[in-house]
């Protein structure tokens, strides 16, 4: 039996990421994202960008629904390698927002918990500032995040999923550390067990450090970064307007000016 420990989106985690997220309805989420872009009257010639694309599933599916040029990047090279291997027309690259020297994008998006991987409020402000500088005036940014109020009211518990993929059996155990949840800190340990066709077992663990910001934190940082908030709703695909009990929320903002920072 082989066992290894890694942190965040490493080689081992990236290799199994698509298998571990099979329960997500990517097609339905992407369809809802496409409808949102349509509702904003964004021309099909305008470039879009996925900020924190992971293995690229959302962007690849979106590229099949739209003619827009789509760029996508992630800070994890292993996740990007998985995305590039899918051979789509999406332009994938690794690095940071600082590596993008253009402000040509009309729509940017960060799905699931990308912004929760930012652990300090000052870093969050700078992140929004950098997003602003990559958008055209009047461009939009849509992002999803954990609803801190809902998580505090009903803290996460251990969740086990058993997944059969090809000739492998994969068990994913998500163990939350909620000891500092009142301070907005949530550490998730994913314990992965893989049994191959020969019955051989391998294991690895992946640690994900998340920061749950208050809604007021997002609103304040976005205003300073030169954004106007269009809505706060539930996450894809529903985009529910009743957000009280939604575990994941989303915000859509419009660039109305340059950052005040």
Backbone torsions as a table, in degrees:
resi	resn	phi	psi	omega
1	UNK	NA	132.8	179.1
2	UNK	-109.3	135.2	179.7
3	UNK	-135.7	138.1	177.7
4	UNK	-141.7	157.3	178.0
5	UNK	-117.1	135.9	177.1
6	UNK	-138.4	170.2	179.7
7	UNK	-124.7	135.2	177.7
8	UNK	58.9	-137.5	-167.9
9	UNK	-96.8	70.6	-175.7
10	UNK	-85.3	-177.1	179.9
11	UNK	-56.5	-49.0	-177.0
12	UNK	-64.5	-44.8	-178.2
13	UNK	-67.8	-41.1	-180.0
14	UNK	-61.6	-37.9	-177.8
15	UNK	-61.7	-31.9	-177.1
16	UNK	-108.8	4.4	-173.4
17	UNK	-58.2	-46.8	-177.9
18	UNK	-64.7	-34.3	176.7
19	UNK	-68.7	-41.7	-176.6
20	UNK	-70.2	-19.6	-178.4
21	UNK	-110.6	22.6	179.6
22	UNK	-60.4	-24.2	-177.6
23	UNK	-72.5	-17.2	178.4
24	UNK	-76.1	137.9	177.8
25	UNK	-90.3	81.7	-176.9
26	UNK	-61.6	-37.6	-178.5
27	UNK	-63.4	-44.7	-179.4
28	UNK	-67.9	-41.5	179.1
29	UNK	-63.1	-42.9	-178.9
30	UNK	-68.1	-37.5	176.7
31	UNK	-60.6	-42.5	178.3
32	UNK	-66.3	-37.8	177.4
33	UNK	-64.1	-42.2	178.3
34	UNK	-61.6	-41.9	178.3
35	UNK	-64.0	-36.8	177.2
36	UNK	-63.2	-46.6	179.3
37	UNK	-60.7	-41.9	177.4
38	UNK	-59.8	-40.8	-177.2
39	UNK	-65.6	-21.3	-179.4
40	UNK	-89.2	1.6	176.5
41	UNK	60.7	38.6	178.8
42	UNK	-84.4	122.7	-177.6
43	UNK	-62.0	146.4	-177.3
44	UNK	-69.5	-8.3	177.5
45	UNK	-91.3	-11.6	-176.2
46	UNK	-78.2	136.5	-179.7
47	UNK	-74.0	143.8	177.3
48	UNK	-117.6	158.2	178.7
49	UNK	-141.6	134.0	177.2
50	UNK	-98.5	115.6	-177.1
51	UNK	-100.7	106.2	-174.8
52	UNK	89.1	58.4	-168.1
53	UNK	-81.4	-11.9	-177.6
54	UNK	61.2	-130.2	-180.0
55	UNK	-88.8	9.8	167.2
56	UNK	81.9	9.1	-173.6
57	UNK	-60.6	-47.4	-179.3
58	UNK	-60.5	-46.8	-176.2
59	UNK	-67.2	-37.3	178.3
60	UNK	-65.0	-43.9	178.4
61	UNK	-66.0	-37.9	178.2
62	UNK	-65.4	-34.7	-179.6
63	UNK	-66.1	-20.0	177.5
64	UNK	-86.0	-12.9	179.8
65	UNK	-102.1	-18.9	-174.4
66	UNK	-131.8	157.5	177.0
67	UNK	-92.1	-8.5	-176.4
68	UNK	-57.5	141.6	167.4
69	UNK	-63.0	132.2	-178.0
70	UNK	-123.7	125.0	172.1
71	UNK	-107.0	153.3	-179.5
72	UNK	-151.8	135.3	178.3
73	UNK	-140.2	162.3	179.7
74	UNK	-150.8	152.7	179.8
75	UNK	-80.8	-8.8	-178.4
76	UNK	-98.2	107.7	177.1
77	UNK	-57.5	-39.0	178.3
78	UNK	-61.8	-39.2	178.0
79	UNK	-65.3	-40.0	179.2
80	UNK	-64.6	-37.1	178.8
81	UNK	-62.0	-39.0	177.6
82	UNK	-64.8	-40.6	-179.6
83	UNK	-65.6	-46.5	-178.1
84	UNK	-63.4	-34.6	-178.5
85	UNK	-65.0	-16.0	-180.0
86	UNK	-79.8	-8.6	171.4
87	UNK	54.9	72.3	177.0
88	UNK	-119.2	-178.3	177.2
89	UNK	-87.8	-2.2	177.3
90	UNK	-68.1	138.5	178.1
91	UNK	-91.3	108.6	-178.3
92	UNK	-100.6	141.7	172.7
93	UNK	-155.2	153.4	179.4
94	UNK	-103.0	160.2	179.7
95	UNK	137.4	-140.8	-179.4
96	UNK	-137.3	174.6	178.1
97	UNK	-60.7	-29.2	-178.9
98	UNK	-65.3	-18.7	179.2
99	UNK	-80.0	-8.5	-179.9
100	UNK	-96.8	115.5	-174.1
101	UNK	-104.0	27.0	-180.0
102	UNK	-131.8	152.8	175.2
103	UNK	-118.2	46.7	-171.5
104	UNK	-95.4	-3.7	-171.3
105	UNK	-84.1	139.7	178.5
106	UNK	-97.3	-20.3	-179.2
107	UNK	-150.2	130.8	176.3
108	UNK	-125.8	151.7	179.8
109	UNK	-149.3	146.8	176.5
110	UNK	-134.3	111.8	-172.3
111	UNK	-100.9	158.9	-178.8
112	UNK	62.0	-121.8	-170.8
113	UNK	-111.8	30.2	-178.0
114	UNK	-54.7	-49.9	-176.3
115	UNK	-69.7	-20.6	177.5
116	UNK	-75.2	-10.6	175.3
117	UNK	-79.1	-9.2	173.9
118	UNK	-84.6	123.7	-168.5
119	UNK	-100.6	-10.9	-178.3
120	UNK	-125.4	146.0	-178.3
121	UNK	-62.6	-39.1	178.9
122	UNK	-63.8	-36.7	177.9
123	UNK	-67.8	-35.9	178.0
124	UNK	-63.8	-44.2	177.7
125	UNK	-59.6	-44.8	180.0
126	UNK	-66.0	-36.3	178.2
127	UNK	-60.8	-49.3	179.0
128	UNK	-62.4	-37.3	176.8
129	UNK	-59.3	-45.5	-178.8
130	UNK	-67.9	-35.8	175.5
131	UNK	-61.9	-45.4	179.4
132	UNK	-54.1	-44.1	-175.1
133	UNK	-70.9	-12.1	178.3
134	UNK	-99.3	-1.4	-179.3
135	UNK	-105.6	150.0	169.9
136	UNK	-69.7	155.8	172.4
137	UNK	-60.1	128.8	-175.6
138	UNK	89.9	-1.2	177.5
139	UNK	-75.3	163.3	-175.4
140	UNK	-117.8	150.6	173.3
141	UNK	-130.1	128.6	179.8
142	UNK	-121.5	129.6	178.9
143	UNK	-144.8	153.7	178.7
144	UNK	-110.5	156.8	-179.2
145	UNK	-163.5	161.5	176.6
146	UNK	-68.2	137.7	175.8
147	UNK	-84.1	101.6	-174.6
148	UNK	-57.4	-42.6	-178.0
149	UNK	-60.8	-44.1	-178.8
150	UNK	-68.7	-36.7	-179.8
151	UNK	-68.8	-39.0	177.1
152	UNK	-65.1	-36.5	-179.4
153	UNK	-70.9	-36.1	179.3
154	UNK	-137.5	85.3	-175.5
155	UNK	-60.4	150.3	179.4
156	UNK	-65.5	151.6	179.6
157	UNK	-122.6	173.2	178.0
158	UNK	-66.0	130.4	179.4
159	UNK	-125.4	128.9	178.7
160	UNK	-113.9	131.5	175.8
161	UNK	-124.2	137.6	175.2
162	UNK	-111.9	123.0	-174.3
163	UNK	-124.8	130.7	174.6
164	UNK	-104.1	118.2	-177.2
165	UNK	-129.2	110.5	-176.8
166	UNK	62.0	-121.3	-179.2
167	UNK	-107.7	16.4	177.8
168	UNK	-110.9	148.7	170.8
169	UNK	-112.3	123.5	-176.5
170	UNK	-116.9	128.8	175.4
171	UNK	-113.7	124.5	178.1
172	UNK	-115.6	120.7	177.2
173	UNK	-113.4	117.7	178.3
174	UNK	-100.0	115.2	-178.6
175	UNK	-112.3	111.5	179.6
176	UNK	-84.9	140.0	170.4
177	UNK	-101.9	106.6	-175.3
178	UNK	-105.7	17.8	-176.4
179	UNK	-64.0	-25.9	179.7
180	UNK	-117.4	24.0	-175.6
181	UNK	-62.3	-33.1	179.8
182	UNK	-63.8	-21.9	176.4
183	UNK	-94.0	6.1	178.7
184	UNK	82.2	17.9	-178.4
185	UNK	-108.6	123.7	178.7
186	UNK	-129.8	118.3	175.4
187	UNK	-105.4	127.9	179.0
188	UNK	-113.2	126.6	174.9
189	UNK	-107.8	120.2	176.0
190	UNK	-98.7	119.7	176.9
191	UNK	-103.8	119.8	-174.2
192	UNK	-115.4	129.7	175.6
193	UNK	-122.0	128.9	-179.8
194	UNK	-121.4	124.8	175.1
195	UNK	-111.3	119.7	-177.1
196	UNK	-87.4	-177.4	-174.5
197	UNK	-62.8	-23.8	179.4
198	UNK	-89.4	-0.4	-179.0
199	UNK	86.5	3.7	178.8
200	UNK	-75.2	138.2	-175.8
201	UNK	-109.8	132.3	171.7
202	UNK	-128.6	152.0	-176.3
203	UNK	-139.0	149.2	167.4
204	UNK	-151.7	159.8	177.6
205	UNK	-122.7	144.2	-179.4
206	UNK	-130.6	125.0	-178.2
207	UNK	-98.7	128.8	179.7
208	UNK	-123.4	118.1	-178.8
209	UNK	-97.5	120.7	-176.6
210	UNK	-122.4	147.5	175.0
211	UNK	-117.2	124.7	179.6
212	UNK	-98.6	105.3	-179.5
213	UNK	-84.5	152.8	172.3
214	UNK	-71.8	153.7	176.6
215	UNK	-58.5	-37.0	179.2
216	UNK	-63.9	-33.8	177.4
217	UNK	-61.9	-45.8	178.7
218	UNK	-62.0	-46.6	-177.3
219	UNK	-60.6	-43.2	-179.0
220	UNK	-66.2	-47.3	-178.5
221	UNK	-64.8	-36.6	-179.5
222	UNK	-68.1	-41.7	179.1
223	UNK	-62.5	-44.2	179.2
224	UNK	-63.7	-32.1	-178.7
225	UNK	-80.7	2.2	176.0
226	UNK	90.4	26.4	179.9
227	UNK	-112.4	149.6	171.8
228	UNK	-109.6	128.2	-177.2
229	UNK	-79.9	122.7	177.9
230	UNK	-87.3	-45.2	176.5
231	UNK	-159.4	159.8	168.3
232	UNK	-126.5	118.8	-176.4
233	UNK	-137.7	-177.9	171.6
234	UNK	-68.1	169.8	-178.1
235	UNK	-77.7	173.2	174.3
236	UNK	-61.7	146.7	6.7
237	UNK	-94.7	-9.3	-170.9
238	UNK	-76.6	-36.2	-174.1
239	UNK	50.8	45.4	-176.8
240	UNK	-61.5	139.4	178.0
241	UNK	-82.4	-17.7	176.3
242	UNK	-92.4	97.4	-167.9
243	UNK	-98.3	-5.0	-171.5
244	UNK	-52.3	-48.9	-174.7
245	UNK	-101.6	7.3	179.8
246	UNK	-75.3	126.5	-178.1
247	UNK	-73.1	-32.1	176.8
248	UNK	-118.6	135.2	179.1
249	UNK	-116.9	170.4	174.8
250	UNK	-140.3	153.1	176.1
251	UNK	-131.3	136.0	172.9
252	UNK	-113.4	126.7	179.0
253	UNK	-127.0	158.6	179.0
254	UNK	-121.9	137.2	177.3
255	UNK	-75.7	114.7	-178.9
256	UNK	-110.0	-7.2	-179.5
257	UNK	-176.0	-175.8	178.2
258	UNK	-83.8	156.7	179.5
259	UNK	-58.6	149.5	177.7
260	UNK	-86.5	-5.6	-176.7
261	UNK	-77.1	NA	NA
